Amino acid sequence: MRHTERELARILHTGPFHLALRTALSVRGLPLHRVQHHLAHRGVKLGVTSLSYWQQGVRRPRRPESLRAVRALEEVLALPDDSLLRLLRDGGPGAEAERPAARPYRSLLESSGAVERLLAAMESPVDGGLHTVDHQERVRIGARRELAGRTSLHLVRAHRDGIDRYLAIHRGDPGCDPSRIAVRAGENCRTGRVRWDAEAGVLVAELLFDTRLRSGETYLFGYGFEDGTGGPSDEYVRGFTFGGGQYVLQIGFDEAALPVRCRRFEQSSAGAARAARRDLTLTGLHRTVHVVEEDVRRGLVGIDWDWD
């Protein structure tokens, strides 16, 4: 949804910085690659990933060269002088943390409108007519510290007749390009329609079953996503709208990019503090960590890690 000039003026006054930047981009109708192009013409080199991090609140410009880029952004976006820089200096409403709590689920909530639109376009009910019995997910982190891809082995049970598909949602890290993410249908399914929202960094893939399920029947299928298009990743979170079933999450790291610490955590909601933190030991041979949730509750479960 495009914001208005009035909203932009208000947010430039109240902050925070990342929301003001995102609103300005929306009002001006400029995609990030065009902003990068305009900055380059002014002698300012800034990556699309950095711009994406700033407008999502994942990172905050602090270095002198970053602040010079912010001043150039004010010019590119036709904003009053010092309007963005003031939000960075003042603190208060503009003083976001370097790494906000629950960042991925915050992104999930921000992209929820896009997800709802994509699901509605595929005529999907809220729960898809399926309950998870067991979900084993393996996430790969590449040599550039990026989310390289993930695979799932998913056992579901139908709770009404006629279910013959599953809609898988993939949310990339900031800076990702959903148009370049590949969907891999594995055993007992094939790929149907694929839709994405580039601004939200969300992709929805339709996985078609080999049969129509009757209520109470179970079905086992595999699928995955090849990503590698986003910036550095430092956590992976799975949100559960419904409780029940078992969930296993494994994170594997490239030998060229090993974290110094990994932790399991959970949250009851997006705004809640992270709880039940537990250090995880990285295996020496396969460079993986994992968690097992034997009876999933509504909320979030994830693993985060420190690079240095």
Long-range contacts (C-beta under 8 A, 24 or more apart in sequence): 1-26, 1-113, 2-26, 2-27, 2-29, 3-27, 12-79, 12-80, 12-83, 12-84, 12-87, 14-93, 15-87, 15-90, 15-92, 15-93, 15-94, 16-57, 16-87, 16-93, 16-94, 16-95, 16-96, 17-54, 17-60, 17-84, 17-87, 17-88, 17-94, 17-96, 18-54, 18-55, 18-56, 18-57, 18-60, 18-96, 19-57, 20-83, 20-84, 20-87, 20-94, 21-54, 21-55, 21-73, 21-84, 22-55, 22-56, 24-77, 24-79, 24-84, 25-55, 25-77, 28-77, 28-78, 30-76, 30-77, 31-199, 35-73, 35-76, 35-77, 38-76, 39-69, 39-72, 39-73, 39-76, 42-72, 42-75, 42-76, 44-68, 44-69, 44-72, 47-175, 48-175, 49-174, 49-175, 49-230, 49-231, 52-174, 52-175, 52-231, 53-174, 53-175, 53-231, 56-107, 56-110, 56-174, 57-96, 57-100, 57-103, 57-106, 58-99, 58-100, 58-103, 58-174, 59-98, 60-88, 60-96, 60-98, 61-88, 62-88, 99-234, 101-273, 101-274, 102-237, 102-267, 102-270, 102-271, 102-272, 102-274, 102-300, 103-235, 104-171, 104-235, 104-236, 104-237, 104-302, 105-237, 105-239, 105-267, 105-270, 105-300, 106-270, 107-171, 107-174, 107-201, 108-171, 108-237, 108-239, 108-270, 109-270, 110-200, 111-171, 111-197, 111-200, 111-201, 111-202, 113-200, 114-197, 114-199, 114-200, 114-202, 115-169, 115-197, 115-200, 115-202, 115-204, 117-197, 118-195, 118-196, 118-197, 118-202, 118-204, 119-167, 119-204, 121-195, 122-167, 122-193, 122-195, 122-204, 122-206, 124-167, 126-241, 127-241, 127-242, 128-163, 128-165, 128-166, 128-167, 129-158, 129-159, 129-160, 129-162, 129-163, 130-156, 130-157, 130-158, 130-159, 130-163, 130-166, 131-156, 131-157, 131-159, 131-242, 131-244, 131-245, 132-156, 132-242, 132-244, 132-245, 132-247, 132-296, 133-157, 133-218, 133-245, 133-246, 134-245, 134-246, 134-247, 134-248, 135-245, 135-246, 135-247, 135-248, 136-248, 136-250, 137-238, 137-247, 137-248, 137-249, 137-250, 138-250, 138-252, 139-236, 139-249, 139-250, 139-251, 139-252, 140-252, 140-254, 141-233, 141-251, 141-252, 141-253, 141-254, 141-257, 142-228, 142-254, 142-257, 143-254, 143-256, 143-257, 144-232, 144-257, 145-232, 145-233, 145-234, 145-257, 145-307, 146-173, 146-227, 146-228, 146-229, 146-230, 146-231, 146-232, 146-233, 147-172, 147-173, 147-176, 147-227, 147-228, 147-230, 147-233, 147-236, 148-226, 148-227, 148-228, 148-254, 149-224, 149-225, 149-226, 149-227, 149-228, 150-224, 150-225, 150-227, 151-184, 151-186, 151-222, 151-223, 151-224, 152-222, 152-223, 152-224, 153-186, 153-220, 153-221, 153-222, 154-220, 154-221, 154-222, 154-223, 155-218, 155-219, 155-220, 156-218, 156-219, 156-221, 157-216, 157-217, 157-218, 157-219, 158-213, 158-214, 158-215, 158-216, 158-217, 158-218, 158-219, 159-215, 159-216, 160-215, 161-212, 161-213, 161-214, 161-215, 162-212, 162-213, 163-209, 163-212, 163-213, 164-208, 164-209, 164-211, 164-212, 164-213, 165-192, 165-206, 165-207, 165-208, 165-209, 166-206, 166-207, 166-209, 166-221, 167-204, 167-205, 167-206, 167-207, 168-204, 168-205, 168-207, 168-223, 168-225, 169-202, 169-203, 169-204, 170-202, 170-203, 170-204, 170-205, 170-225, 170-227, 171-201, 171-202, 171-203, 172-201, 172-202, 172-203, 172-227, 172-229, 172-230, 173-201, 173-230, 173-231, 173-232, 173-233, 174-201, 174-230, 174-231, 175-201, 175-229, 175-230, 175-231, 176-201, 176-227, 176-229, 176-230, 176-231, 177-229, 178-202, 178-203, 178-229, 180-229, 181-225, 181-226, 181-227, 181-229, 182-225, 182-226, 183-223, 183-224, 183-225, 184-223, 184-224, 184-225, 184-226, 185-222, 185-223, 186-221, 186-222, 186-223, 186-224, 187-220, 187-221, 187-222, 188-219, 188-220, 188-221, 188-222, 189-221, 189-222, 189-223, 201-230, 232-307, 234-304, 234-305, 234-306, 234-307, 235-302, 235-303, 235-304, 235-305, 236-302, 236-303, 236-304, 237-300, 237-301, 237-302, 238-300, 238-301, 238-302, 239-299, 239-300, 240-296, 240-297, 240-298, 240-299, 240-300, 240-301, 241-298, 242-298, 243-295, 243-296, 243-297, 243-298, 244-295, 244-296, 245-295, 245-296, 246-292, 246-293, 246-294, 246-295, 246-296, 247-292, 247-293, 247-296, 247-301, 248-290, 248-291, 248-292, 248-293, 249-290, 249-291, 249-293, 249-301, 249-302, 249-303, 250-288, 250-289, 250-290, 251-288, 251-289, 251-290, 251-303, 251-305, 252-286, 252-287, 252-288, 253-282, 253-287, 253-288, 254-287, 255-287, 257-307, 258-282, 258-287, 259-305, 259-306, 259-307, 260-305, 260-306, 260-307, 260-308, 261-305, 261-306, 262-289, 262-303, 262-304, 262-305, 263-303, 263-304, 263-305, 264-291, 264-301, 264-302, 264-303, 265-301, 265-302, 265-303, 265-304, 266-299, 266-300, 266-301, 266-302, 267-299, 267-300, 268-299, 268-300, 269-299, 269-300, 270-300, 272-299
